[in-house]
Amino acid sequence: MSHRSDTLPVPSGKTRSQVLRDRSIYTRLLEVTRHLQQTVREHFVQLMSRQGLLQERRHTQAIREQEALLSRLLCQMIDLLQSGATSGLELQVPLPSGDSRGDVRYGQGTQLSGQPDPVPQLSDCEAAFVSRDLSNRGTDISALYRSSFQDYNAYQKDKYHKDKNTLGFINLGTSENKLCIDLMAERLQESDMNCVEETLLQCPDWRGQPFLREEVARFLTYYCRAPARLDPENVVVLNGCCSVFSALAMVLCDPGEAFLVPTPFYGGFAFSSRLYAKVQLIPVHLESKITAINTYPFQLTVDKLEEALLEARLQGKNVRGLVLTNPQNPLGDIYSPDLLMKYLEFAKRHDLHVIIDEIYMLSVFDESITFHSVLSMESLPDRSRTHVIWGTSKDFGISGFRFGALYTHNKEVASVVSAFGYLHSISGITQHKLCQLLQNTEWIDKVYLPTNRFRLREAHKYVTAKLKALEIPFHNRGSGLYVWINLKKYLDPCTFEEEQLLYRRFLDHKLLLSCGKAYMCKEPGWFRLIFADELPRLKLAMRRFCDVLEEQKQDLIVKQLEDAMRE
């Protein structure tokens, strides 16, 4: 990925449109090369598995060198193609030289003695491809991690700072609420937050400290408007909502089994379900176009759930559950109690678990909208198979606390998910601070929530006004920290390949967004834009956003003129 802040260079004798098409070629070639890399890696893994440990140790030095060389060449190709796909520069691939004996060597630096040449040292990329240290599973995790977080890691190394790094990345891709850091910092510095007791310094109850689970049950009873007091014994606390989701995937599914998930959906589910559990996510594709069936964009209906479930079962897949996010991410839609009941009844008919992520439940800033938690329902079609996730990362803007809570009426599920606390628990001191934060409902109701909602409204108003001025369609909802925007008019042709090129152009301008393909959106051209940021940084981000779209627009005009001349 390029980290330059300047625009795409145009070599002499080439138009910007030609360079853009070159980038498209590079991107297609990059995808093919990555596929080749994965195919060859799997071949080596299978070969090594068949040969066994003793035979692997007897591999000749020549075979080891060939494997390392193949790995190095493929990784060099990928690195160069990534550079070429974002810079438009010509590629110069270094080629190995061979002597009369058929040995493959790297340039002039190889040894000419009768001793075997040392195996070239592998880079991180190469180590993930041919590793004698990682297991097959470890190699898969390495590839998954790189594909999921490559650009986020680049942002972490080069963050924008108003004084120290004005040319750094601005992140409008990661859903974090940065609007009330002042309020939260002030609250966390109050005297009741500072406690160092013996019990907080020792190993905790793996389900979460009893005082925190009691407070979470009380908090959810109050803010979810539960008809009866929720039971602390049904609460499990882990280090983040993704940890909770991953644990649920582990205990509700066997490897290869699946959940239904309406798309577009939060991309973190895909990473969390694959990391440990190896659970498939089967998309229930929703469409933006309003039709006789879709009365509003991206409408989720029971018929669509039924169709996706039937198709999955015809393919031999064992579907174990349905995953919902309410308010929805990235759409911002809020499910009414009637809709929730229909989805729950569908799940009961088919013996499916329902996992409902309500992590944005207090981030509804449109005063005309009322959020209804599934925990507010008087009766549930299948209490023992309905599981709710909530955390403080979004509503309170403290994602760094790594707190996520599960509430389930199923004692067996709660008990087994608690086992993951051995690996994924939160420090005792952090649990104390969280308890103090959640129990002060007077401060939450009178200070924090009104201020947070006001600031969310103002930031949303600013961003959507910019989008309207640019005549960019967007999914206008009053919840969450994001806007789901439609940039299809900047893609020609409108394909996921062109979507990726536009995404890379944003990166060239040090702006991180999330593209629709990461959310398994069926239609190319959609992006998620986070607006919950302080106004000066948000304004700069939107200037970069507009600059990218203006460049893209000019390139499309040139391309259309060239196409017209050829006709």
C-alpha positions, 0 to 999 in steps of 0.5 A, a space after each residue: 500500500 502506498 503511503 504517499 500523500 501526493 496524487 497519482 503520477 502520470 508518466 510522460 506520454 500517458 494520460 491519467 486515464 491510461 494510468 488508471 487502466 494500468 492500475 486496473 490491470 495491476 489489480 487484476 494481476 495482483 488478484 491472480 498472483 495472490 490466488 496462485 500463492 494460495 494454491 501453491 502454499 496449499 500444495 506444499 502444506 498437503 505435500 508435507 502433511 503426506 510425507 510426515 515429519 521424518 520425510 520432511 526432515 529428509 528434504 534435500 537442500 535443493 528442494 528447500 531452496 526451490 521452495 524458498 525461492 518460489 515463495 520469495 518470487 511470489 512475494 516479490 511479485 505481490 509487493 511490486 504489484 501492490 506498489 504498482 497498483 497504487 503508484 502507476 509506476 513501471 514494474 521491474 521484477 528481479 529475476 534469479 540467475 542459473 548456472 550450468 548445473 541448474 542451481 537457482 541463485 540470487 544474482 552475484 551474492 551467491 556462494 560458488 563453493 562446493 558447499 550448499 548455498 544457505 537458504 535465503 532468509 524469508 520475509 514475513 510474507 514468505 514465512 507465512 507462505 512456506 513456514 516450518 514453524 507455523 502449523 497449517 492453522 497458523 499459516 491460515 491465521 497469518 493470511 487472514 490477519 494480513 488480509 484483514 488488517 494490513 491497511 489498519 496497521 499502516 494507519 496505526 504507524 502513521 496516524 494524523 496528529 494536528 501538531 506532530 503529523 499533519 500528513 498522517 492517516 485520518 481514520 474514517 473506517 474504524 467505528 470509534 466514537 471520538 466526540 466525547 473524549 473530554 467528558 469520559 476523561 474527566 469522569 475516569 479521573 474522579 476519585 471513585 474510579 481509583 481503587 486498588 484492592 487485593 481482589 482486583 490484583 488477583 485472578 478474577 471469576 472467569 465470568 467477570 467479577 460478580 460486582 460487574 456482572 451485577 451492575 451490567 444486569 442492572 444497567 441492561 434492565 434499565 436501559 433496555 427497558 426489560 420487563 423484569 430484573 435481569 439475572 446477573 448469573 446470565 451475564 458473562 463478561 469478556 474482553 470485547 464484543 468480538 470475543 463474545 461473538 467468537 466464543 458463541 460461534 465456538 460453543 454453538 457451532 462445529 467447524 464448517 457449520 454456519 450462521 445466516 447474516 444479512 448483508 451488508 454486515 459488520 466485517 469483524 464478524 467474519 474475522 471473529 468467526 474464522 479465527 477460532 471457530 472456523 464457522 461460515 457466515 452465509 450472506 442474506 443479500 439485501 438490495 438497495 433498489 426499491 421494488 414491489 418486494 423492497 419497500 425501502 432500501 436494504 430491507 430484511 424480510 422473512 422471505 429472504 431469510 427463508 430463501 437463504 436458509 433453503 439454499 444453504 441446506 440444499 448445498 449441504 450446509 448445517 445452519 445453526 443460527 441467525 446473526 443480527 445487529 440492532 441498530 444495524 451496522 453499517 446501515 443504521 437501520 433499527 428493527 421495530 418490535 414487530 420485525 424482531 418478533 418475525 425474525 425470532 419466530 423464523 429462527 424458532 421454526 427452524 431451530 436456530 439460535 439468534 445472536 443479537 448485537 446491540 452495541 449501538 443501542 445508546 447511539 440513537 441520536 434522532 429524537 424521533 426514533 425509539 430503539 427497542 431492545 430484544 430484552 424489552 420484549 415480554 416474551 421470546 419465541 425461544 428464550 434459550 436460543 436468544 443471546 444478546 451482546 452489548 459493550 461500551 466501545 461505541 456508546 461510551 467511546 472507550 473501545 480501548 477498555 476492551 469490554 463486551 458482555 453476553 446476556 443469555 437465558 441459557 445457563 448452559 451457554 453462559 457457563 461454557 462461554 465463561 470458560 473463555 474468560 480464562 483467555 479473554 478476561 478483563 483486568 480487575 482494575 478495569 472491571 472496577 472502573 467499568 462498574 463505577 461508570 455504569 452505575 452512575 446513571 444520573 451522570 449518564 442520563 443528565 450529562 453524557 447521553 444528552 451531550 453525546 447525542 447532540 454531538 452525534 447529530 451535529 457531526 452527522 449533519 455536517 457530513 450529510 450536508 457535504 454529501 448532499 452538496 456533492 450529490 452523493 446518495 446515502 442511507 439516511 438513518 439516525 443511529 450509529 457512528 457512520 453513514 452508508 454512502 453510494 459512490 457508484 457514479 465514480 466507478 466506470 465500470 461499476 465493479 468491485 475491482 473499480 471499488 477497490 481502486 477507489 478505496 486505494 485512491 483514498 489511501 493514497 490521500 491518507 484517508 481510511 474508509 471501509 468499502 462495501 465488499 468488506 461488508 459482503 455487500 452484493 452491490 459494488 460502490 458502497 462505502 461506510 464513512 465514520 462521522 463521530 470525530 472531532 470537527 477540525 479533523 473531520 473537516 480535513 478528512 472531508 477535504 481529502 475525501 472531496 479531493 479524491 472524488 474530484 480526481 476520480 471524476 476528472 479521470 472518468 471524463 478523460 476516459 469517456 472522451 477517449 472511448 468516444 473518440 475510439 467509437 
